[in-house]
Amino acid sequence: MIIMWAKLKSLLGLTERRSLYLRPLKEHDIADVMAIERQMYSYPWSEGIFRDCLNVGYSNWALIKDGQFIGYVILSIAVGEAHILNICLDPVYKGMGLGRKFLEEVLQIAKKKNAGSIFLEVRPSNAVAVNLYKTAGFKQIGQRKNYYPAENGKEDAIVLSLDIA
């Protein structure tokens, strides 16, 4: 009898590692999160904010590529709506299409948790992110004045929404 390799691996308890996948964000990831956060933002979230996000039960995910931590998302989901509070990709991996793939996976997570729409805020000065969201179908629904800290005071936020029902 010939046993297929996949079945044999399964019987032996062997698993294949996917090269790119999401897994729940854990306390031990905070150092990796902070390293990326500090590289990407002039005004990064604090370690305490990330710890709070882990403790309040948000849907927090780590993006792993070839065993390396390369990104994270903090996603709030309640009453049929999702809100991307923070999403970030290690700058080493920018321009490879991984941000788009990451966003697509986040949208699927929100859908699976019965969110009918998803919201986020983004700096107008973050043209790459604005373009990513708009090409993914997000629409501008508003603007928050003086939302983000900036070098010369405050920067507005563009509020975007996407129907994912």
N, C-alpha and C positions, 0 to 999 in steps of 0.2 A: 504494500500500500504506500502510495506517495503522499506525503503530508506537505502541503504548501508552506513556504517559508514564513508567511505572515501568520499562519495558524500555529506553526511551531514556536515562533517568537512569543505568541500569546500564551501558549501552554507553558512555556518556560518563564513567563513573567517579564520578558524583555520588552522594552518600549522604545519606539523610535522617537528621537527628539525632533520636533519641528524646528525649522530654522527661524521662524518668526511667529510669535504667539503672545497672547495676553494671559496674565495670571493675576490673582488678587494682590494688591499692594500690601505689604507687611511692614511692621515696625522696623525690622532689620534693613529695609530699603531706604530709610530716611536719609542716610549718608549719601547714597546715590542720587536720590531726589534733590537734595540740597546742592550737590556738585553741579547738576544740570541747571537747576533753578538759578544759581548764582552766575553761571556762564551766560544765561539767556536774558536775564532781566536786570536792569539797573536798580530796580526796587523789588527785590525778591520777597516772596512770602517767607516768614520765619519758620524755623523748625517746629515751634509750638503750634503754629497754624496747621501744619501738616499732621502733627500728632493729634490735634483736635479733630481733624477730618477723619482720621482712622477711628477715633473713639466714638464719633456720633453716628456712625453707620452709613456714611455715604458709600456709593459704589466706586471704589478706588481700584485702579488697575495699573499694573506695570507692563510695559512693552519690552519683550525680550527678543533679542536677535542673536542667534548662534551662542546662546548661553549668557549673553551680556545684557545688562540692564541699560536700555537706551531711551526710555521715555516713560511718562506717567500721565494719568488723567484722574482728576477728582470730579466726580459726577454725582450730582444730587438728583434723586428721582422721587417724586411724590405727587400724588393726586393726578396721575396721568400726564405729568410734565417732567421733562428732564432739563437740567441746567449744567452745562459744562463750566465748572468753576475755575479749573486750571488744567491745561493740556500742554505738554511740552515734550519735545524730541531733542535728544542730544545733538548739538550742532554738527558733529562729525557726520551724521546721517542725513543732513538736509540736502535737498536736491535729488534724492534717489527715489522719490515717490512713496517713501515710507510714511510721511505725514498724512497723505491722502488715505493710504491703507489703514493707518491707525484711526483716523477719523471715521472711516467706513465701519470699522469694528466697534467703535464707541456707539455709533448710531444703531448697530445691531443689538448691542447690549441694552440700550434704552428701549428699543422695540420689544425685546424679550421681557422686559420688566413693565410692559404695558404703557409706556409713554407714547402719547399721540403727537407730541411736539417737543422740540428741543430748542433751548435758548443759550445764548452766550453773549459776553461782552468782549470787544477787541479794540485795541488802540488803533485809531486811524493811521498812525505812523507805522504800524506793522503791516505794510503792504502785502507781504508774502502770505501772511495769515488771512488777511481780508480777501485776497484773491482765492485762496484755498476754500474758504467758507462759501464764497459766492459761486464758485464753479461747482461746489457740492450741492448747490440749490438753496442755500440760506438766503433769506431776504432781510433787508434792513427794516426794522419796525420802530426804531427810535434812536435816541441819542441821550446819554447821561452826561450832563455838564460837569466838568471838573472832577471826573471819576478817578483817574489815575494820578499818582504822584509823578511829577516830571521835573526835569532840570530847572525849568523856568516857571515853577509853580505847579499847575495841574494840567492834565490832558483829558479831553472828553473821551467817552467810550461810545462806540457804535454798538447798538443792541441788534442782534441778529436772531432770526427764528427759522425753523424748518419744520414742516409738517411731516411726521414719519409714520402716521397711522396707516 
